[in-house]
Amino acid sequence: MTNDYKMIEKPKVLIIDDDVALCDSLSDIFVLENYLIETAYTAKDGIGKVEQDFYNIVLQDMKLTDSDGITVLEKIKEISPDTEVIMFTAYAVTESVIKAMDRGAFSYLPKPFEMADLRATLKKAYERQALLLENRKLFNQVLEGKNEWEVTFDSIEDPISIHDVDSNITRCNKALAAKLKVKPEDIIGLACNKVFRGSNEPLAACAILRCIETLKPTKEEAECLGGYFLLTCFPRFDKSGELNGIIHIARDITEQKQMEKALMRRMNIASLGAEIGVALTSIDTLQHMLNNCALSFFKNYNVAFVRIWTLNDKENMLELQASAGMYTHIDGTHSRVPVGSLKIGKIAEQCEPHITNNVMNDSWVSDKDWARRESMVAFVGLPLIVDNQLLGVLAMFSREQLTEGTVESLMYIAKEIALGIKRKIGEKIIEQHVDKLRTALDGTIVALSLTVEQRDPYTAGHQRRVSQLACAIADEMGLSHEQIEGVKMAGIVHDIGKMHIPAEILSRPGKLTADEFNIVRSHAQVGYDILKGIEFPWPVADIVHQHHEYMDGSGYPQGLSNGDILIAARILCVADVVEAMSSHRPYRPSLGMDTALEEISKKKRSHFDERVVLACLKIIKEGFVFE
């Protein structure tokens, strides 16, 4: 669309964001601040408005419901190159931000943003647009009169040059000559690539060459003339419409770029802090945790490589745990460094950071040939210390200088890593204690089980076999490892309540009387009473209490039904019946596995949980046998 218009007192702003509340809020605020505001909630609607009208500024979200922000940005700049686009983003991914700036975005603001920042950015965008349009207006006037043209041309502070169709300079203003510290006539006839880039060969991405090729205005940001510049090119046509030159304007954006770099560093630090936090709170091993930390450092900073050692205090040795970047191996010369040896060992010995932005002149860096060959510039080595206890060393080499702010951030993150190492060491000690306690608990449980078997020799091994079958069923049903451990323990002691039953009843061949049978049935309640005071990691007492309950409520001792019965107890109930029926008893021979499976199949849903029965049938069919 044409941009032959005058700057108006009220800048026209289009907000493209699918957040209706945000659009309405910004509209209400900026209408009161002398802006003309329009809104669009979709990319399609926003692009349509840009096609129909000119907007000084577009405020656009990076992620829209019907299109990605980069595509919308490119379309807007294609339709209206002079419109300044400010991007909003709640996902400040460095690559996306860089891509947006490369596509012509004026700036970007991370959500949520401060209104003061938005106001300042709007003002800068409008001021830049006003200046560019004023420059264009001036150039139109320049072409109407030579004297006025020359005065105006040289009064512009931005470096400006005019080029022929071969990109050679035919005229420049005083600002460009002053920037180059030459007289204007000294650069007349020189190619643009020689003047602006110091290159003897044309650059494929040159804005002037693209302008000559497309016959349209072009822009690019480039590092030239001792800083960062926004280079804008306009085609110039003669009266017959033929291209006869290119107008080239260089706007100094060095300060803006420095601010962007500082913001990028802060974003990288924030991203690194978040990733390190995730790594340090993971359940990974110490080595895997530290490797994730090293990878995060390498990804978020322009470092050549980063390494992390932990201290083996028994041997007074630093052991390499993680390495990321140009070196990823953790073996070799630096895999084990004695405290006091090499620069890493010295950092550990002195418990002090070693930081340099001049590797080639640092006495601690012994291999200068390697450093020169790899273009190393900076080194940071930080002791990892918590409560005056040395835990390790973090070190990195960089091919660019590190700022004071970056080093301070690295030192803070190093402290977090040190805390993470200490926590992992503590967790390891706790795990060892837990393993010892669990071993002792297992021994106690087995001892209790053997006590029951000594009183009932005819059912020796019954509890162990029930536990074995119950664990296999639980595994087939997809229960967690912890749940299966609970099933195992409950199975081993599920008949512990039989300790109170007279031995003559337990071992008597033949059928029991009704009173004797009631005594035997009481073992579930007695088992619960024995176990309820023991603090198991699992509800062992409740499982034992419920292992004779049926789904229809006809079981004992509580008459529970369906969901009131623990899943572990339902599994134990089926395993108990199958083992009992398939094994020899004092009052009858073994009924066989087929009879046992027929029994649980017939009574699934009434007595037994159907899912448990199906799992049991499957594992028996697939070859399960009692050990």
C-alpha positions in Angstrom: 0.0 0.0 0.0 1.1 3.6 -0.6 2.7 5.5 2.2 2.3 9.0 0.7 0.8 10.5 3.8 1.6 13.1 6.5 2.3 12.3 10.1 -0.8 13.0 12.2 -1.1 14.3 15.7 -2.8 11.1 16.9 -0.7 8.0 16.0 -2.9 5.2 14.7 -2.2 1.9 16.5 -3.6 -1.6 15.7 -3.5 -4.2 18.5 -3.5 -7.9 17.3 -3.9 -10.2 20.2 -6.4 -13.1 21.0 -6.5 -11.9 24.6 -9.7 -9.8 24.4 -9.3 -8.4 27.9 -5.8 -7.2 27.2 -6.9 -5.6 23.9 -9.7 -3.8 25.6 -7.6 -2.7 28.5 -4.8 -1.3 26.3 -7.4 0.4 24.1 -9.0 2.2 27.1 -5.6 3.4 28.3 -4.1 4.6 25.1 -7.2 6.3 23.8 -6.8 8.6 26.7 -3.2 9.2 25.8 -3.9 10.7 22.3 -3.7 7.4 20.3 -6.2 6.2 17.8 -6.7 2.5 18.7 -8.1 -0.4 16.7 -8.1 -4.0 17.7 -8.1 -7.4 16.0 -8.4 -10.7 17.8 -7.1 -13.0 15.0 -4.2 -12.8 12.5 -6.7 -12.9 9.6 -8.6 -9.9 10.9 -5.4 -8.0 11.7 -3.9 -8.5 8.3 -7.2 -7.5 6.7 -7.1 -4.2 8.6 -3.5 -3.5 7.5 -4.5 -4.1 3.9 -7.3 -1.5 4.2 -5.6 1.2 6.2 -2.2 2.5 7.3 -1.2 2.1 10.9 1.7 3.9 12.4 2.3 1.1 14.9 1.1 -2.5 15.3 1.2 -4.2 18.7 1.2 -8.0 17.9 1.2 -11.1 20.1 3.9 -13.7 19.1 1.4 -16.6 19.4 -2.1 -16.2 17.8 -4.8 -18.8 17.5 -4.9 -18.9 13.7 -1.2 -18.2 12.8 2.2 -17.9 14.3 3.5 -14.4 15.1 6.5 -14.5 12.7 4.2 -15.2 9.7 1.9 -12.4 10.6 4.9 -10.0 11.1 6.3 -10.8 7.7 2.9 -10.2 6.0 2.4 -6.9 7.8 5.9 -5.7 6.7 5.2 -6.9 3.2 2.0 -4.9 3.0 3.2 -1.8 4.9 7.0 -1.6 5.3 6.8 1.7 7.2 4.5 0.3 9.9 6.5 -0.3 13.1 5.7 -3.7 14.7 6.2 -4.3 18.5 5.9 -8.0 19.5 4.4 -9.3 22.7 5.5 -12.7 23.9 4.8 -14.8 27.0 7.4 -17.3 25.8 10.7 -15.3 25.6 12.6 -18.0 23.6 15.8 -16.4 22.3 15.6 -17.9 18.8 12.0 -16.6 18.3 13.0 -13.1 19.5 16.0 -13.0 17.2 13.9 -14.2 14.3 11.2 -11.5 14.9 13.9 -8.8 15.0 15.4 -10.2 11.8 12.0 -10.0 10.1 11.7 -6.2 10.9 10.1 -6.0 14.3 10.9 -2.7 16.0 11.1 -4.3 19.5 9.5 -6.9 21.7 8.1 -7.0 25.2 7.8 -10.1 27.4 4.4 -10.7 29.0 3.5 -9.5 31.5 5.0 -6.1 30.8 5.1 -2.8 32.6 3.0 -0.1 31.1 5.9 2.3 31.5 8.0 0.0 29.2 5.2 -0.2 26.6 4.7 3.6 26.7 8.4 4.2 26.2 8.6 1.6 23.3 5.6 3.1 21.6 7.2 6.5 21.8 10.5 5.4 20.4 8.8 3.5 17.5 6.7 6.5 16.6 9.7 8.8 16.9 11.7 6.6 14.6 8.9 6.4 12.1 8.4 10.1 12.2 12.1 10.6 11.5 12.2 8.2 8.6 9.1 9.8 7.1 10.6 13.2 7.7 13.7 12.1 5.9 11.7 10.9 3.0 9.8 14.2 2.9 13.1 16.0 2.9 14.5 13.9 0.1 11.5 14.8 -2.0 12.1 18.4 -1.4 15.8 18.0 -2.1 15.0 16.8 -5.6 13.1 20.1 -6.3 16.0 22.4 -5.7 19.8 21.9 -5.6 20.7 24.5 -3.1 18.0 23.7 -0.7 18.7 20.0 -1.3 22.4 20.3 -0.3 21.6 22.3 2.8 19.0 19.9 3.9 21.0 16.8 2.9 24.0 17.8 5.0 21.8 18.9 8.0 20.6 15.3 8.6 22.5 13.7 11.4 22.0 10.1 10.1 24.7 9.1 7.7 23.2 9.2 4.2 24.6 8.2 0.8 23.2 8.0 -2.8 24.4 5.1 -5.0 24.2 4.4 -8.7 22.6 1.2 -10.1 26.0 -0.6 -9.6 25.9 0.3 -5.8 28.8 2.8 -6.1 28.5 6.0 -4.0 27.7 9.1 -6.1 27.1 11.4 -3.1 27.1 11.4 0.7 26.2 13.8 3.4 28.6 15.2 6.0 27.4 12.9 8.7 28.6 9.8 6.7 32.0 11.5 5.9 32.4 12.5 9.6 31.6 8.9 10.6 34.3 7.6 8.3 36.7 10.5 9.2 37.2 11.4 5.6 36.1 14.1 3.2 32.9 13.4 1.2 34.8 13.4 -2.1 37.2 10.7 -0.8 34.5 8.0 -0.9 32.7 9.1 -4.2 32.9 6.2 -6.6 33.6 3.5 -4.0 31.4 0.4 -3.7 29.0 0.2 -0.8 30.6 -3.0 0.5 34.0 -1.4 0.6 32.7 1.7 2.5 30.3 0.1 5.0 31.8 -3.4 5.4 35.5 -3.1 4.4 35.0 -5.9 2.0 36.2 -6.1 -1.6 33.3 -8.5 -2.5 29.6 -7.7 -2.6 27.5 -9.3 0.2 24.6 -11.4 -0.9 22.4 -9.9 1.9 23.3 -6.3 1.1 20.2 -4.1 1.5 21.3 -1.9 -1.5 21.6 -4.9 -3.8 18.2 -6.2 -2.7 16.7 -2.8 -3.3 18.2 -2.7 -6.8 16.8 -6.2 -7.4 13.3 -5.7 -6.0 12.8 -2.0 -6.7 11.3 -1.8 -3.3 12.5 -0.2 0.0 14.7 -2.6 2.0 16.0 -2.7 5.6 18.7 -4.6 7.4 20.5 -4.3 10.7 24.3 -4.5 10.3 27.5 -4.2 12.3 29.4 -1.5 10.4 30.9 2.0 10.8 32.1 1.1 14.3 28.7 0.2 15.7 25.3 -1.3 14.9 23.2 0.5 12.3 19.7 0.1 10.8 20.3 0.5 7.1 17.3 1.6 5.0 17.4 1.8 1.3 14.9 3.6 -1.1 14.9 3.2 -4.9 15.0 6.4 -6.8 13.4 6.7 -10.3 13.8 9.2 -13.1 10.8 10.8 -14.8 10.4 7.8 -17.2 10.1 5.5 -14.2 13.6 3.9 -14.7 15.7 3.2 -11.6 18.6 5.7 -11.5 19.9 5.2 -8.0 19.5 4.2 -4.4 19.1 6.4 -1.3 20.8 4.8 1.7 20.2 5.9 5.3 22.1 4.5 8.2 20.5 5.0 11.7 22.8 4.3 14.6 21.1 1.7 16.8 24.2 0.8 18.8 22.7 1.7 22.1 19.5 -0.2 21.4 21.5 -3.3 20.4 23.6 -3.1 23.6 20.3 -2.9 25.6 19.0 -5.9 23.6 22.2 -7.9 24.3 21.9 -7.0 28.0 18.3 -8.2 27.9 19.3 -11.4 26.1 21.9 -12.0 28.8 19.3 -11.5 31.5 16.9 -13.9 29.7 19.6 -16.5 29.3 20.4 -16.2 33.0 16.7 -16.6 33.9 16.4 -19.5 31.5 19.6 -21.1 33.0 18.3 -20.6 36.5 15.0 -22.2 35.7 16.7 -25.2 34.0 19.2 -25.6 36.8 16.3 -25.5 39.3 14.5 -28.4 37.4 17.7 -30.4 37.2 18.5 -30.0 40.9 15.0 -31.0 42.0 14.9 -34.1 39.8 15.1 -37.7 41.1 18.1 -38.4 38.8 21.4 -39.7 40.0 24.1 -37.2 41.0 26.0 -37.6 37.8 22.9 -37.2 35.6 21.8 -34.2 37.6 25.1 -32.5 37.1 25.3 -33.4 33.4 21.9 -31.6 32.9 23.3 -28.6 34.8 26.4 -28.6 32.5 24.2 -28.8 29.4 22.1 -25.9 30.6 25.2 -23.8 31.1 26.4 -24.6 27.6 23.0 -23.9 26.0 22.4 -20.6 27.7 25.9 -19.1 27.5 28.4 -18.7 24.7 30.9 -20.9 26.4 33.2 -23.3 24.7 32.7 -26.0 27.4 31.8 -26.4 31.0 32.8 -29.1 33.5 31.7 -30.1 37.0 33.8 -32.1 39.5 32.8 -33.5 42.9 35.2 -34.0 45.8 36.1 -37.5 47.0 37.1 -36.4 50.5 38.5 -39.8 51.5 41.1 -39.6 48.7 41.3 -35.8 48.5 40.5 -36.1 44.8 38.2 -34.2 42.4 36.2 -36.6 40.2 34.8 -35.3 36.9 31.1 -35.9 36.8 29.8 -33.8 33.9 31.2 -32.2 30.7 29.3 -30.3 28.0 30.3 -28.3 24.9 33.3 -29.0 22.8 34.4 -31.7 25.3 31.8 -34.2 26.5 34.0 -37.1 27.8 34.5 -37.5 31.5 37.6 -39.8 31.3 41.2 -38.9 30.6 43.7 -36.6 32.3 41.1 -34.4 34.0 38.8 -37.2 35.2 40.6 -37.4 38.6 42.4 -34.3 39.7 44.2 -34.3 43.1 43.4 -31.3 45.3 46.2 -28.7 44.8 47.0 -30.0 41.3 46.4 -28.1 38.0 44.1 -25.0 38.1 41.1 -27.1 39.1 42.9 -28.6 42.1 44.2 -25.2 43.1 40.7 -23.7 43.1 39.6 -26.5 45.4 42.7 -26.2 47.6 42.2 -22.4 48.1 38.4 -22.5 48.1 38.5 -19.3 46.1 37.1 -18.5 42.6 39.6 -18.0 39.7 38.3 -15.7 37.0 40.0 -14.1 34.0 39.1 -12.4 30.7 42.6 -12.8 29.4 43.4 -16.5 29.2 46.6 -15.9 27.2 48.2 -14.0 30.0 46.9 -16.1 32.9 49.6 -18.0 34.7 47.1 -20.7 35.8 46.4 -21.7 32.1 49.4 -23.9 31.3 48.6 -24.9 27.7 48.8 -21.5 25.9 49.1 -23.2 22.4 45.8 -25.0 23.0 44.1 -21.7 24.2 45.4 -19.8 21.2 44.4 -22.5 18.7 40.9 -22.7 20.2 40.5 -18.9 20.5 39.9 -19.0 24.2 39.4 -15.6 25.9 37.9 -16.2 29.4 38.0 -18.7 32.1 35.8 -19.1 35.2 36.5 -21.6 38.0 34.2 -21.7 41.0 34.5 -23.8 44.2 31.2 -25.4 45.1 30.9 -24.8 48.9 28.1 -25.2 51.4 28.5 -24.4 55.1 32.3 -24.1 54.7 32.4 -27.6 53.2 34.0 -28.0 49.8 31.9 -30.3 47.6 33.4 -29.8 44.1 34.5 -27.3 41.4 32.6 -25.8 38.4 34.8 -24.5 35.6 34.2 -23.2 32.0 36.2 -21.6 29.1 34.6 -19.0 26.8 35.6 -17.5 23.5 34.3 -14.1 24.5 34.7 -11.9 27.5 32.3 -12.4 30.4 30.7 -9.3 32.0 30.7 -8.7 35.7 26.9 -9.3 35.8 27.3 -12.6 34.1 30.0 -13.7 36.5 27.9 -12.7 39.5 25.0 -14.7 38.1 27.3 -17.7 37.5 28.5 -17.5 41.1 24.9 -17.5 42.4 24.0 -20.5 40.3 27.2 -22.3 41.4 25.9 -22.0 45.0 22.6 -23.6 44.0 24.5 -26.4 42.3 26.5 -26.9 45.5 23.3 -27.1 47.5 22.0 -29.7 45.0 25.2 -31.8 45.4 24.9 -31.7 49.2 21.2 -32.7 49.0 22.1 -35.6 46.7 24.8 -36.7 49.1 22.3 -36.5 52.0 19.7 -38.5 50.0 22.3 -41.2 49.4 23.0 -41.5 53.1 19.3 -41.6 53.8 18.8 -44.3 51.1 21.6 -46.4 52.7 19.9 -46.1 56.1 16.5 -46.9 54.6 18.0 -50.0 52.9 19.4 -51.1 56.2 16.1 -50.6 57.9 14.2 -52.4 55.1 16.6 -55.3 55.4 16.0 -55.4 59.1 12.2 -55.2 58.5 12.3 -58.0 56.0 14.2 -60.1 58.5 11.6 -59.4 61.2 8.7 -60.2 58.8 10.3 -63.5 57.8 10.9 -64.4 61.4 7.2 -63.8 62.2 6.2 -65.9 59.2 8.5 -68.8 60.4 6.9 -68.6 63.9 3.5 -69.3 62.4 4.8 -72.1 60.3 6.4 -73.8 63.3 2.9 -74.0 64.9 1.4 -75.3 61.7 3.9 -77.6 60.0 1.3 -78.9 57.6 1.0 -75.4 56.0 4.8 -74.7 56.1 5.6 -72.3 53.2 2.0 -71.3 52.6 2.5 -67.6 53.4 5.6 -67.4 51.3 3.8 -69.1 48.3 0.8 -66.9 48.7 3.0 -63.8 48.8 4.8 -65.0 45.6 1.5 -65.6 43.7 0.0 -62.3 45.0 3.1 -60.3 43.8 2.9 -61.9 40.3 -0.8 -61.0 40.1 -0.2 -57.4 41.3 2.6 -57.0 38.7 0.3 -58.3 35.9 -2.3 -55.7 37.0 0.2 -52.9 36.7 0.5 -52.0 40.4 3.5 -49.8 41.3 6.7 -51.2 42.7 5.8 -49.8 46.1 2.3 -51.3 46.1 3.8 -54.7 45.1 6.2 -54.5 48.0 3.3 -53.9 50.3 1.5 -57.0 48.8 4.6 -59.0 49.4 5.0 -58.1 53.0 1.3 -58.6 53.8 1.4 -62.0 52.1 4.3 -63.2 54.2 2.4 -62.5 57.4 -1.2 -62.8 56.4 -1.8 -65.7 58.7 0.2 -64.3 61.7 -3.1 -64.3 63.6 -3.0 -68.1 63.8 -0.3 -67.8 66.5 -3.1 -67.6 69.1 -4.9 -70.7 67.8 -4.1 -73.9 69.7 -1.6 -76.1 67.9 -3.9 -79.1 68.1 -6.5 -77.3 66.1 -4.1 -76.1 63.5 -2.5 -79.6 63.0 -5.6 -81.8 63.5 -6.5 -84.0 60.6 -10.2 -84.2 59.7 -13.0 -81.7 59.9 -13.2 -79.0 62.6 -16.2 -78.4 64.8 -18.2 -75.1 64.3 -16.6 -73.6 67.4 -13.1 -74.6 66.3 -13.8 -73.2 62.8 -14.8 -69.9 64.4 -11.6 -69.8 66.3 -9.7 -70.3 63.1 -11.7 -67.5 61.4 -10.6 -65.1 64.1 -7.0 -65.1 62.9 -7.7 -62.2 60.5 -8.8 -59.9 63.4 -6.0 -61.2 65.6 -3.4 -60.6 62.9 -4.7 -57.0 62.5 -4.4 -56.5 66.3 -0.8 -57.7 66.3 0.3 -55.7 63.3 -1.6 -52.4 63.7 0.9 -50.9 66.1 3.8 -51.5 63.7 4.6 -48.5 61.4 5.0 -50.2 58.0 5.5 -48.2 54.8 2.3 -49.9 53.6 -1.1 -50.7 55.2 0.0 -54.2 56.0 -2.3 -54.5 59.1 -5.4 -53.5 57.0 -4.5 -55.9 54.2 -4.2 -58.8 56.6 -7.5 -57.7 58.3 -9.3 -57.8 54.9 -7.8 -60.8 53.2 -10.9 -63.0 53.8 -13.4 -60.3 52.8 -15.6 -61.0 49.7 -16.9 -58.6 47.0 -20.5 -59.3 47.9 -20.0 -58.6 51.6 -20.2 -62.3 52.7 -16.6 -62.5 53.9 -15.2 -61.9 57.4 -14.4 -60.4 59.8 -15.9 -57.0 58.9 -18.3 -58.0 56.1 -16.8 -55.4 53.7 -17.7 -55.3 50.0 -16.5 -53.9 46.7 -14.6 -50.7 46.9 -14.3 -50.8 50.7 -11.8 -53.7 50.3 -8.2 -52.7 49.6 -6.9 -53.8 46.2 -4.0 -55.6 47.9 -6.4 -57.5 50.1 -8.5 -58.6 47.1 -5.3 -59.9 45.4 -4.3 -61.7 48.6 -7.7 -63.3 48.9 -7.5 -64.9 45.4 -3.8 -66.0 45.9 -4.7 -67.5 49.3 -7.6 -69.6 47.9 -5.5 -70.8 44.9 -2.5 -71.8 47.0 -4.7 -73.5 49.7 -6.7 -75.6 47.2 -3.7 -76.6 45.1 -1.7 -77.7 48.2 -2.0 -80.6 50.6 -3.8 -80.0 53.9 -4.1 -82.2 57.1 -7.8 -82.8 56.4 -7.6 -83.4 52.6 -5.1 -84.1 49.8 -4.4 -81.4 47.2 -7.4 -80.6 45.0 -5.1 -79.5 42.1 -4.5 -76.2 40.3 -7.3 -76.8 37.8 -9.9 -77.1 40.6 -8.5 -74.0 42.3 -8.8 -72.0 39.1 -12.3 -73.3 38.4 -13.3 -72.2 41.9 -12.1 -68.6 41.5 -13.6 -68.4 38.0 -17.0 -69.5 39.3 -17.0 -67.0 42.1 -15.5 -64.0 40.4 -17.6 -60.9 41.0 -19.5 -62.5 43.9 -16.5 -63.5 46.1 -13.4 -62.3 44.1 -12.5 -59.2 42.2 -12.9 -60.0 38.5 -9.8 -58.1 37.5 -7.7 -60.1 40.0 -9.2 -63.4 38.9 -8.4 -62.6 35.2 -4.8 -61.6 36.1 -4.4 -64.8 38.1 -5.7 -67.0 35.3 -3.4 -65.3 32.8 -0.2 -65.7 34.7 -1.0 -69.4 35.6 -1.7 -70.0 31.9 1.6 -68.3 30.9 3.6 -70.7 33.2 3.6 -69.4 36.7 4.7 -72.0 39.2 5.3 -71.8 43.0 8.9 -71.9 43.9 
